[in-house]
């Protein structure tokens, strides 16, 4: 319990920054001296007001007993914390391997937000939120082109995409253009099964239905949201190839909805008549659920009144999204409408409300962990670091300022390219560092330079199965990745130096871990391991407890009933009155509990009918005995399909619990005692001086 209590103390001080030295003046007097160092009022008040959640710029209010006590309590907590921290440093706890390993894990998490450009991130979050207010209905035509394609193949794909774009602009049927392209692609495919599908007809080829932010890859999303309804985009490049996108419509986003629907499948010759009849019945007041059960062809929902699960726009047919977007209110149903799937009527049962950006930010950030969106803030940060730390890429062409036409190559990737083989694409690449003799640096960041051996090691360390491309391109791509990773690594190594806020944050975590380790060593583990000290403490403390003091209640047993309990699980095997007779007979003859249980089993002609136990029932903390049964006697109570026979042997008066019975409470008290003694010793050791006159003058 003490351990838990002190964990709260550590959390209370987690936000304490290391006290700085400030020029003393009349408006900023010294509040404490700890180990010869001054703590000034301005620093102390900053931490105190933060701990109670009060704005440091707010005007002081009237002094109350509660406010004064909060201040005085914080003074003691503050001094205890600072002296323990000083002692923990003196004991070398900041160098403990286990502590620094744990701190490294925390630091990695803490550093992540500092290794991206926050302005770019906030811009992306706002962009996502603004787009999230709309749902798009679009279709596309894809000209496949893998990322690893050769430049000539990429150019060929782009030119073909531009031809399709021009054709789509002239056509009044985008789906027909898409269908024509898909047929061509299937006819040219190497797979005979795909070629067989070349003449298959899809009247809405390329239709994507409805989608919103994060439903598509970022490049596609950017292009789609830039279009107006009816417009067609020029070819948009992504890792899949080139997309030609047509935007059909843009609806207001409403989140997930729950709909009920009536669907008459296409192909039903009476479909239009049936849907009109269903609509007429709804107009006459017939319940929607009844009409859905009588008319709908959707077997999965008709028996449930047509009710569909809650779905997002990208999970619904486009026509259903449109029906809701046109202003359908909760409780209303649409007019009948037709799609290629048949006839429909939808009723809106429930609709979400768009949350604010702050509420959606955690979700947005979780969706931004991959793809171009996730790399944008970090890429911007890397570019900033290159400028800040004077990045020099020796593999780039350098033009002399004195002679504009003179160019030289300071270094190249040739040494690495010479040792990389096609085995790299199957992740079987290996190398010998001695194979690289060109040790000229490839680039420099800050005061660190990186050479070809380090690049080769990086490639080897990060090898994985990849798509085949030219080895020149492969090495160039890995070099870019290597540069970015090393720039990030360098920036990370300097975070504490270059960012005071981050340095203070890491110190706070370090100090929290140190205080935890210190308390474990000096209080918690010591209380458990010091058996002689605990014994002596118990012997003294147990004499001070008073049963009539409510604060001491946990150290005492209330009045208890020593009770033998015989549980008969099945009353059909032995009626209650017969068991009671056996028990009464046994008590009269002086049988022990085991003998009584045996006799009950014999009476029932069973081997293991009865379960016998000895219970100590405490008054006020039990429900087995009624208040009228709180004396010696035999009682019977129902218990499931059977019953219990309770034999109250005697009533034990209130008594002090033994050390083992109250071990947890005494151990907590002993930890508190050790804590107090340690605090007293630390104040002497570190020459703590508290200027009470200054504290008495504090208002807030």
Number of C-alpha atoms within 10 A of each C-alpha: 14 17 17 8 11 17 15 12 18 20 14 20 20 18 17 25 18 12 14 11 11 14 8 13 9 6 9 15 18 23 21 23 17 18 16 11 15 18 21 23 19 15 19 19 17 15 21 22 15 15 16 12 9 12 11 14 8 8 8 10 9 7 11 9 8 9 14 16 11 13 21 15 11 18 19 12 15 20 20 20 21 23 22 22 19 15 18 19 16 10 12 10 21 18 11 12 10 11 16 17 11 13 18 14 10 14 18 11 10 15 16 11 13 16 20 21 18 15 12 16 21 13 12 19 21 15 12 18 20 12 19 19 15 17 25 28 24 22 23 22 25 21 21 18 20 15 14 16 16 14 9 9 13 18 13 12 19 21 14 14 24 16 12 22 23 12 13 22 16 9 12 10 11 23 21 18 20 24 21 15 17 22 19 14 16 18 17 13 14 10 10 11 10 14 16 12 13 18 14 10 13 12 12 16 19 21 20 16 20 25 23 24 22 15 12 13 15 16 16 18 17 14 20 26 17 11 18 14 16 10 15 23 19 18 24 18 20 17 12 13 19 26 26 24 27 28 21 18 16 20 17 17 22 19 19 19 21 17 23 23 25 29 27 24 18 15 10 12 9 11 19 18 13 17 24 15 14 23 21 12 15 17 11 9 8 13 12 24 20 18 20 26 18 14 18 27 16 16 11 11 20 23 15 14 19 27 22 16 12 16 14 18 23 18 13 18 12 19 17 18 23 20 18 25 16 11 11 15 15 15 10 13 21 19 13 16 16 16 12 10 11 17 22 23 24 24 24 20 17 14 17 13 10 15 10 9 15 11 10 14 16 12 11 19 15 10 15 18 11 10 12 13 19 18 15 17 21 22 18 17 21 22 14 14 20 19 12 12 15 13 19 15 18 17 15 14 13 14 13 11 8 7 8 9 8 10 11 12 11 15 20 19 17 13 17 22 17 12 15 19 12 13 12 19 17 13 15 13 17 17 14 10 13 7 12 17 10 15 13 15 19 23 19 20 21 16 9 12 16 17 19 25 23 17 20 24 16 16 23 17 12 9 17 14 11 12 12 13 14 11 16 14 13 19 19 13 11 16 20 10 15 18 21 18 14 17 23 20 12 17 23 17 11 12 16 17 12 12 11 11 13 17 15 16 19 20 20 19 20 22 27 24 20 25 26 19 18 19 21 14 12 14 22 24 13 17 23 13 10 10 11 10 14 19 14 10 16 18 12 10 13 15 9 8 16 14 16 9 8 8 10 13 14 14 21 18 19 20 17 21 23 20 22 18 22 24 21 28 18 16 18 11 15 19 14 19 10 13 26 18 12 16 24 16 14 18 16 9 9 11 14 10 19 11 13 22 25 17 19 25 20 13 14 19 12 13 10 13 20 21 14 18 12 14 15 15 21 18 17 10 9 11 10 11 19 10 10 6 13 16 15 14 13 18 15 18 14 14 14 11 10 17 19 24 22 25 24 23 15 14 17 15 10 14 13 19 15 13 17 9 13 15 14 12 16 20 20 17 19 24 24 20 15 17 20 14 12 16 18 12 13 19 18 12 13 18 15 19 17 17 13 12 9 15 18 11 7 13 14 18
